[in-house]
Amino acid sequence: MARSSIISHPLSRRQVLKGGAALGIGSAAAMGLTPAWANPWGRSNVYAQGVEEGPEVSLAIRRESLPIDGQEAQPITINGTSPGPLIRLKEGQDAVLRVTNLLDESTSIHWHGLILPPEMDGVPGVSFAGIAPGETFTYRFPVRQNGTYWYHSHSGLQEQLGHAGPLIIDAAEREPIRYDREHVLLLTDWTFEEPMSVFRNLKTMEGYYNFQERTIADFFADVREKGFSQTAEMRGMWAQMRMSSRDIADVTGSTYTYLLNGHSPQENWNALFKAGERVRLRVINGSAMSYFDVRIPGLKMTVVAADGQPVQPVPVDEFRIGVAETYDVLVSPEDDRAYTIFAEAMDRSGYARATLAPREGMQAEIPKRRQIADRGMEAMGAHGMGGMDHSNMAGMDHSGMSNMSGMDHSSMAGMDHSGMSNMQGMDHSTMGGMAAEQAKIGANGLLLAGEAQPGSRYNQAGIGIDPDERRVLVYRDLKAFTPWPDRREPGRELELHLTGNMERYMWSFDGKKFSEVTGPIHFEKDERLRLILINDTMMEHPIHLHGMWMELENGQGELIPRKHTLNVKPGERVSALITADAEGSWAFHCHLLYHMDAGMFRVVQVS
């Protein structure tokens, strides 16, 4: 880390006050007003307000009192507001971001999804020491991309305290997307508990925040639908794993208030439009632990970017956004009426909402909330064979499985069945697809670049989504706008298992917490490799790699999409291609905050 980037002397009270004025955090901001960027009119060709425009930006971080959902709270603020200010940079600039720490503990800012030097990435203990109390650190880096991103603390559990904000990078050249107005929609989850208390509760009792457990009535309903034997078997399997089929989210609406641009559902933040305009909504999931299902009843959305990168347009009615992901969508409201922007928590324990309307103060009907879903057998794909549905097991190596009589293998095309010497009773009617699967293997014996991994479920949105109810975005839909420059086949594969113990609340890669590993994961400089992620747990995990893009192999060939965060569903196997062109040390982790803190974190060394 360059010493010139940091002011190491502590600040006096007089210097703090003087610095606060210089940083633009006078009395109005200090009172905890709503972020000015979240103004109802958003940004149009002639109207912009409340934005920290680059290339030079100054930020001050402190903890102070301000109301959240009508209650007094103590969030971490950035320039006097929580969420922090919208930072707007431009592709081709050299950004200079001065961050002053007015907390009584160390802090940091990670610029999520940005490609930059490792010492500017903002992860304490990796390539950066953190920002001590009273110090100012200057982040300097060239801006080499455009799109919708965000920033947040990477120190302890500060992100849960509101230490986050949106980051928009305008393109150096005209984008292919045409629109008249834009709104930034930042989704967060807020708790009035201290984050360390939440963490202790999770470690104390599995399901501490889950108040939607199954009841006797649910049991009898299952018996009527599935029969006693199957119902009892399922209940027994969940009991054996010491989990509930309704463990959808670790932290729920029982403690969380879901916010949109810092506003609770009751506060009904308004995003305004003029009839006939095409409106770009930049949706950011800046929450600590919550997945959201986003829809605008009465309006079709067209997805045009994912994780800041343009994709070919996909018309949808709803999309699921994992923690740390971003999606840009276009909407074209023609009628003089209000529309509800509805972001329902994946576990159905609450929601965030706002209103898209032609005039302030309007509101539309709030959709009826859906019932919590139960995890099914698809979530047990990595947990054992007994009683499982094997319909998605194409491509697995079953060598040595010598006695599997009675199983239905009707959809196991492409499997290696060597050594399966006693499989009488099997249905091999659709195994003719093996030749087609074999054609996807390259000369080096690896799957060809861009082909979907066997065991992936890119055509499924995830638990609790009924694909027959409305058109929902799935990963299979994402197709890059243009091919990426590096078209090399991968030279090697690196396989990592996502592992955990819900009862003890321990999360890890390959069964080892970060505190138990002895060294980094090594990437060769400039190599082309395939990263395979296998989720052995019963929870979704948004996996984030710093410093480099992951090209999601979703079956779109040379148009596979670039992402900085990949959602991996329970029991799923996904893969991404990586060009290891970023020399240095980089964080690699689950972006569920408490999972990362519990050990689901590694360092990648590129050299």
GILIN-V172413 format. One record per residue. RES is the residue in three letters. OMEGA is omega in whole degrees, 0 to 359 (NA if undefined). Layout:
BEGIN
res=[RES/RES]
omega=[OMEGA/OMEGA]
END
This chain:
BEGIN
res=[MET/ALA/ARG/SER/SER/ILE/ILE/SER/HIS/PRO/LEU/SER/ARG/ARG/GLN/VAL/LEU/LYS/GLY/GLY/ALA/ALA/LEU/GLY/ILE/GLY/SER/ALA/ALA/ALA/MET/GLY/LEU/THR/PRO/ALA/TRP/ALA/ASN/PRO/TRP/GLY/ARG/SER/ASN/VAL/TYR/ALA/GLN/GLY/VAL/GLU/GLU/GLY/PRO/GLU/VAL/SER/LEU/ALA/ILE/ARG/ARG/GLU/SER/LEU/PRO/ILE/ASP/GLY/GLN/GLU/ALA/GLN/PRO/ILE/THR/ILE/ASN/GLY/THR/SER/PRO/GLY/PRO/LEU/ILE/ARG/LEU/LYS/GLU/GLY/GLN/ASP/ALA/VAL/LEU/ARG/VAL/THR/ASN/LEU/LEU/ASP/GLU/SER/THR/SER/ILE/HIS/TRP/HIS/GLY/LEU/ILE/LEU/PRO/PRO/GLU/MET/ASP/GLY/VAL/PRO/GLY/VAL/SER/PHE/ALA/GLY/ILE/ALA/PRO/GLY/GLU/THR/PHE/THR/TYR/ARG/PHE/PRO/VAL/ARG/GLN/ASN/GLY/THR/TYR/TRP/TYR/HIS/SER/HIS/SER/GLY/LEU/GLN/GLU/GLN/LEU/GLY/HIS/ALA/GLY/PRO/LEU/ILE/ILE/ASP/ALA/ALA/GLU/ARG/GLU/PRO/ILE/ARG/TYR/ASP/ARG/GLU/HIS/VAL/LEU/LEU/LEU/THR/ASP/TRP/THR/PHE/GLU/GLU/PRO/MET/SER/VAL/PHE/ARG/ASN/LEU/LYS/THR/MET/GLU/GLY/TYR/TYR/ASN/PHE/GLN/GLU/ARG/THR/ILE/ALA/ASP/PHE/PHE/ALA/ASP/VAL/ARG/GLU/LYS/GLY/PHE/SER/GLN/THR/ALA/GLU/MET/ARG/GLY/MET/TRP/ALA/GLN/MET/ARG/MET/SER/SER/ARG/ASP/ILE/ALA/ASP/VAL/THR/GLY/SER/THR/TYR/THR/TYR/LEU/LEU/ASN/GLY/HIS/SER/PRO/GLN/GLU/ASN/TRP/ASN/ALA/LEU/PHE/LYS/ALA/GLY/GLU/ARG/VAL/ARG/LEU/ARG/VAL/ILE/ASN/GLY/SER/ALA/MET/SER/TYR/PHE/ASP/VAL/ARG/ILE/PRO/GLY/LEU/LYS/MET/THR/VAL/VAL/ALA/ALA/ASP/GLY/GLN/PRO/VAL/GLN/PRO/VAL/PRO/VAL/ASP/GLU/PHE/ARG/ILE/GLY/VAL/ALA/GLU/THR/TYR/ASP/VAL/LEU/VAL/SER/PRO/GLU/ASP/ASP/ARG/ALA/TYR/THR/ILE/PHE/ALA/GLU/ALA/MET/ASP/ARG/SER/GLY/TYR/ALA/ARG/ALA/THR/LEU/ALA/PRO/ARG/GLU/GLY/MET/GLN/ALA/GLU/ILE/PRO/LYS/ARG/ARG/GLN/ILE/ALA/ASP/ARG/GLY/MET/GLU/ALA/MET/GLY/ALA/HIS/GLY/MET/GLY/GLY/MET/ASP/HIS/SER/ASN/MET/ALA/GLY/MET/ASP/HIS/SER/GLY/MET/SER/ASN/MET/SER/GLY/MET/ASP/HIS/SER/SER/MET/ALA/GLY/MET/ASP/HIS/SER/GLY/MET/SER/ASN/MET/GLN/GLY/MET/ASP/HIS/SER/THR/MET/GLY/GLY/MET/ALA/ALA/GLU/GLN/ALA/LYS/ILE/GLY/ALA/ASN/GLY/LEU/LEU/LEU/ALA/GLY/GLU/ALA/GLN/PRO/GLY/SER/ARG/TYR/ASN/GLN/ALA/GLY/ILE/GLY/ILE/ASP/PRO/ASP/GLU/ARG/ARG/VAL/LEU/VAL/TYR/ARG/ASP/LEU/LYS/ALA/PHE/THR/PRO/TRP/PRO/ASP/ARG/ARG/GLU/PRO/GLY/ARG/GLU/LEU/GLU/LEU/HIS/LEU/THR/GLY/ASN/MET/GLU/ARG/TYR/MET/TRP/SER/PHE/ASP/GLY/LYS/LYS/PHE/SER/GLU/VAL/THR/GLY/PRO/ILE/HIS/PHE/GLU/LYS/ASP/GLU/ARG/LEU/ARG/LEU/ILE/LEU/ILE/ASN/ASP/THR/MET/MET/GLU/HIS/PRO/ILE/HIS/LEU/HIS/GLY/MET/TRP/MET/GLU/LEU/GLU/ASN/GLY/GLN/GLY/GLU/LEU/ILE/PRO/ARG/LYS/HIS/THR/LEU/ASN/VAL/LYS/PRO/GLY/GLU/ARG/VAL/SER/ALA/LEU/ILE/THR/ALA/ASP/ALA/GLU/GLY/SER/TRP/ALA/PHE/HIS/CYS/HIS/LEU/LEU/TYR/HIS/MET/ASP/ALA/GLY/MET/PHE/ARG/VAL/VAL/GLN/VAL/SER]
omega=[180/182/180/183/186/173/192/182/178/181/173/178/179/180/178/181/179/179/179/178/180/181/177/179/180/190/182/180/182/178/176/178/177/177/185/180/181/178/187/185/177/182/176/180/186/188/175/184/170/182/172/184/176/11/181/183/175/182/176/184/177/173/184/182/169/183/172/182/176/179/177/182/181/180/167/180/175/187/171/181/174/1/181/183/172/177/183/178/178/177/181/177/165/186/175/185/183/185/179/182/177/174/174/177/179/178/182/167/172/181/194/177/181/175/186/179/185/181/177/186/171/177/181/178/178/175/191/186/188/181/183/178/179/181/173/176/179/174/177/178/175/179/189/183/175/177/186/181/177/180/182/176/170/181/177/181/184/180/179/181/176/182/182/177/181/179/181/178/180/183/177/178/183/180/174/181/178/180/184/184/176/172/174/180/181/180/178/175/184/173/176/171/171/182/179/175/177/181/178/179/179/179/182/185/175/180/183/184/183/179/181/181/180/183/175/179/177/180/181/176/178/179/179/184/190/184/185/185/181/179/180/179/180/179/180/180/178/179/180/179/181/178/176/176/178/170/182/179/180/181/192/177/175/174/183/161/183/188/171/187/177/184/176/178/181/182/169/175/181/169/188/176/171/184/178/179/168/188/175/177/179/187/183/173/180/182/178/191/195/168/180/170/191/175/176/183/180/180/171/176/175/180/183/178/176/181/176/184/182/175/177/189/178/177/181/172/185/172/174/180/179/178/176/176/171/173/172/178/174/173/181/180/182/186/177/184/179/177/178/169/191/179/186/177/185/180/175/180/179/182/167/177/172/180/172/190/177/180/180/176/180/172/179/179/176/182/175/181/179/178/175/179/175/174/181/184/180/179/183/184/182/189/178/189/189/175/186/170/186/187/183/188/179/175/181/177/183/182/178/179/196/184/184/183/175/182/176/184/189/184/186/181/176/182/171/185/182/176/181/193/184/185/181/179/183/176/183/190/184/182/178/179/182/181/179/178/181/180/180/181/181/182/180/178/180/175/179/182/176/180/180/178/167/183/174/177/183/179/179/179/180/186/175/180/176/183/179/183/179/181/185/177/172/182/179/182/189/181/182/181/177/178/176/189/185/183/181/170/178/179/178/178/175/184/178/177/174/190/180/177/186/183/179/183/175/183/192/166/179/175/181/172/181/181/183/182/186/181/182/167/186/169/173/180/176/177/174/183/176/175/179/180/180/183/179/182/181/182/170/176/172/186/186/174/178/167/183/174/168/180/187/181/185/177/182/174/182/179/176/187/172/176/174/181/181/173/179/183/178/178/186/176/181/179/179/174/181/169/187/185/185/182/178/181/186/176/178/191/167/183/165/193/183/173/178/182/180/173/182/188/173/174/174/178/177/181/NA]
END
